[in-house]
Amino acid sequence: MSGKSYRFTHAISRRPAASITDGLRAVDTGAPDLALFEQHHADYVAALRSTGAEVTVLDPLEDYPDSVFVEDAALCLPEGAVVMRPGAPSRLGEAAEMAPVLARFYDDIRTITDPHYIEGGDILTTEKEILVGTSDRTTSGGIDALRAAVADWGYTVREVATPPGVLHFKTDCSLLDEETILATERFDASGCFAGYRVIHTAAGEEAAANTIRFNELVIMPAGFPRTAETLDKAGYAVREVGNSEAAKLDGGMSCLSLRFSPPARG
């Protein structure tokens, strides 16, 4: 196994805009505090950089309240990048804003086009396949379009069903290493992770399922001590980062960055 699904040289993140208070949310638990969000975001970027990665931090986009969640705009692979087509109408312009940024790193950029919808938060790339969950933001047509886009790069794309009431596929799961996935019990019960080792989040700590494995670190949201202890005992180097404000907008650790190792240019 290569570790290419979690060992990266680069990341892209975007600072939250003041308009973040108008961001989408499934349940209104209050507006995020911009100053606290900015501090959490800075801590998150620092965690990425602590692994030696080069992190590009983009300026806020006031016209797009949810644009801090850059993962939904693209899928970055070693061979090239695919620009998504977000399923929320207010977010369609975010993908177009990301495309020229990706061109700094990639020569081969492909694009999901109308009428299909797919968001990066529904995509989990492992060592052997790309799992994509259908959701309110990602359609089967979007998954088929992604499958066609990456076919000549040698990837297998498998469609799965995101649990009812869960915004994104990766809301309830994340990759820990070549063989291991962190998931909620409700998601693992679907059987979609057959063939992988699965570690469950602790009861009542389902929101901890959205972590990221980034080089040697497992970066997870703060405030879930039993899940953090489970990961620590399993041998992972855990780094906790505040996520209270992103969580008010259904955001987590994976949402806040695009993580990749671009191909060498020459």
C-alpha positions in Angstrom: 0.0 0.0 0.0 1.3 3.4 -0.9 -0.4 5.7 1.6 -1.3 8.0 -1.3 -4.8 8.4 0.1 -3.5 10.2 3.2 0.1 11.3 2.6 0.1 14.8 1.0 2.5 17.5 0.1 0.0 20.3 -0.3 -3.4 21.6 0.9 -5.7 24.4 0.0 -7.9 26.2 2.5 -9.9 29.4 2.5 -10.5 31.8 5.4 -14.1 32.3 6.5 -15.9 35.3 5.2 -17.9 37.7 7.3 -20.9 36.4 5.4 -20.4 33.0 7.0 -23.3 34.0 9.3 -25.6 33.4 6.3 -24.2 30.0 5.6 -26.4 27.0 4.9 -27.4 24.7 7.9 -29.7 21.8 8.3 -30.7 22.9 11.8 -30.3 26.4 13.1 -28.2 26.3 16.3 -27.2 29.9 16.2 -24.9 32.0 13.9 -21.2 31.2 14.0 -18.9 33.6 15.7 -16.5 34.9 13.0 -13.6 35.7 15.3 -13.7 32.3 16.9 -14.1 30.6 13.5 -11.0 32.5 12.3 -9.1 31.2 15.3 -10.2 27.6 14.8 -9.3 27.9 11.1 -5.8 29.3 11.9 -5.3 26.3 14.3 -6.4 23.9 11.6 -4.0 25.4 9.0 -1.2 25.2 11.6 -1.9 21.5 12.2 -1.7 20.9 8.4 1.6 22.8 8.2 3.1 21.1 11.2 3.4 17.9 9.0 5.6 19.8 6.5 2.9 20.3 3.9 2.7 23.5 1.8 -0.7 25.1 2.6 -2.2 27.7 0.3 -4.7 29.9 2.3 -7.1 31.7 0.1 -8.8 35.0 0.8 -12.5 35.0 2.0 -15.2 35.1 -0.7 -18.0 37.4 0.7 -20.3 36.5 -2.1 -20.2 32.8 -1.1 -21.0 32.3 2.6 -20.1 28.6 2.6 -16.9 29.0 0.6 -14.7 28.2 3.6 -15.8 24.6 3.0 -13.4 24.2 0.0 -13.6 20.4 -0.1 -16.9 20.5 -1.8 -15.6 22.4 -4.9 -13.1 19.8 -6.2 -11.5 16.3 -6.0 -7.7 16.4 -6.1 -5.9 13.2 -7.1 -2.2 12.5 -8.0 -3.0 12.5 -11.7 -5.2 15.6 -11.9 -8.2 17.4 -10.4 -11.9 17.3 -11.0 -14.0 20.4 -10.4 -17.3 19.5 -8.8 -20.8 20.9 -9.4 -22.2 21.6 -5.9 -25.8 20.6 -5.3 -26.8 23.8 -3.4 -27.6 26.6 -5.9 -26.0 29.2 -3.7 -22.7 27.3 -3.9 -22.4 26.8 -7.7 -20.0 29.7 -8.1 -17.5 28.3 -5.6 -16.3 25.6 -8.0 -15.6 28.2 -10.7 -13.6 30.2 -8.2 -11.5 27.2 -7.3 -10.7 26.1 -10.9 -7.9 28.8 -11.5 -6.4 28.0 -8.1 -6.1 24.3 -9.1 -4.4 25.4 -12.3 -1.5 26.5 -10.2 -0.8 22.9 -9.4 -2.4 20.8 -12.1 -2.2 20.7 -15.9 -5.1 18.1 -16.2 -8.3 19.5 -14.7 -11.7 18.0 -15.5 -15.1 19.4 -14.8 -18.5 18.0 -13.8 -21.1 19.8 -15.9 -24.8 20.5 -16.0 -27.2 18.8 -15.2 -25.1 16.7 -12.7 -24.5 17.5 -9.1 -21.7 16.2 -6.9 -19.8 17.6 -3.9 -16.5 16.6 -2.4 -18.0 16.1 1.0 -19.6 12.9 -0.4 -16.3 11.5 -1.7 -14.0 9.2 0.3 -10.8 8.2 -1.6 -9.2 5.0 -0.3 -6.2 3.1 -1.6 -8.4 0.8 -3.7 -11.4 2.8 -4.7 -13.4 6.0 -4.6 -16.5 5.7 -2.5 -19.2 8.3 -3.3 -22.5 8.7 -1.3 -25.7 9.9 -2.9 -27.2 12.7 -0.8 -29.2 15.9 -1.1 -26.1 17.4 -2.7 -24.8 14.5 -4.9 -26.9 12.6 -7.5 -26.3 9.3 -9.1 -25.8 11.2 -12.4 -23.0 13.2 -10.7 -21.4 10.0 -9.5 -21.6 8.6 -13.1 -20.0 11.8 -14.4 -17.2 11.4 -11.9 -16.7 7.8 -12.8 -16.3 8.8 -16.4 -13.9 11.7 -15.5 -11.4 9.5 -13.6 -11.7 6.2 -15.6 -8.5 6.7 -17.6 -6.7 7.5 -14.4 -7.4 3.9 -13.3 -9.9 4.6 -10.4 -12.9 2.5 -9.5 -15.8 4.6 -8.3 -18.4 2.9 -6.1 -21.8 4.4 -5.3 -23.2 4.0 -1.8 -26.1 5.5 0.0 -25.6 8.2 2.6 -27.8 7.5 5.7 -31.1 9.5 5.9 -30.7 12.8 7.7 -26.9 12.9 7.1 -25.8 15.9 5.0 -22.7 14.4 3.4 -21.2 10.9 3.1 -18.1 12.0 5.1 -20.2 13.5 7.8 -20.3 9.9 9.2 -16.9 8.5 8.1 -13.3 9.2 7.4 -10.2 7.4 6.3 -7.6 6.5 9.0 -5.1 4.5 6.9 -4.9 2.1 4.0 -7.2 -0.4 5.7 -9.1 1.5 8.3 -12.1 3.7 8.4 -13.6 5.7 11.3 -17.4 5.6 11.1 -20.5 5.8 13.1 -22.2 2.6 14.0 -25.3 3.6 12.0 -23.3 3.9 8.8 -21.2 0.8 9.4 -24.4 -1.2 9.8 -25.1 -0.5 6.1 -22.3 -2.9 5.1 -20.7 -0.3 2.8 -17.3 -0.7 4.4 -17.1 -4.5 4.0 -13.4 -5.3 3.4 -12.1 -2.5 5.6 -11.3 -2.4 9.3 -13.8 -0.1 11.0 -13.3 1.8 14.2 -16.6 3.2 15.6 -17.1 6.7 17.1 -18.2 6.5 20.7 -21.9 6.7 21.4 -23.0 10.3 21.5 -19.8 11.4 19.7 -21.0 10.7 16.1 -19.8 14.2 15.0 -16.2 13.0 15.6 -16.6 10.7 12.5 -15.5 13.6 10.2 -11.8 13.7 10.8 -8.9 13.7 8.4 -5.8 11.6 8.2 -3.1 14.0 7.0 0.4 12.6 6.9 1.2 11.4 10.4 -1.7 13.2 12.1 -5.3 12.3 12.6 -6.9 15.8 12.9 -10.2 15.6 14.6 -12.7 18.1 16.1 -12.2 18.9 19.8 -14.7 17.8 22.4 -15.0 14.1 21.8 -12.7 12.5 24.4 -13.8 8.9 24.2 -13.3 8.7 20.4 -10.0 10.5 20.8 -8.9 8.0 23.4 -10.0 5.1 21.1 -7.9 6.5 18.3 -4.9 7.1 20.6 -5.0 3.6 21.9 -5.2 2.3 18.3 -1.8 4.0 17.7 -2.8 7.2 15.8 -1.3 10.6 16.5 -4.4 12.6 17.3 -4.5 16.4 17.0 -7.7 18.1 18.2 -8.9 21.3 16.7 -11.8 23.5 17.7 -14.8 23.1 15.4 -17.8 24.6 17.2 -18.4 27.3 14.7 -18.0 25.2 11.5 -20.3 22.6 13.1 -23.1 25.2 13.3 -23.0 25.1 9.5 -22.7 21.3 9.3 -18.9 21.6 8.6 -16.1 19.4 9.9 -12.4 18.7 9.5 -12.5 17.4 5.9 -14.6 20.2 4.7 -12.0 22.9 5.4 -9.3 21.8 3.0 -8.3 20.2 -0.3 -5.5 17.8 0.4 -3.2 16.5 -2.4 0.2 15.8 -3.9 0.3 17.4 -7.3 2.2 15.7 -10.2 5.7 17.0 -10.9 5.8 19.5 -13.7 8.7 19.6 -16.1 
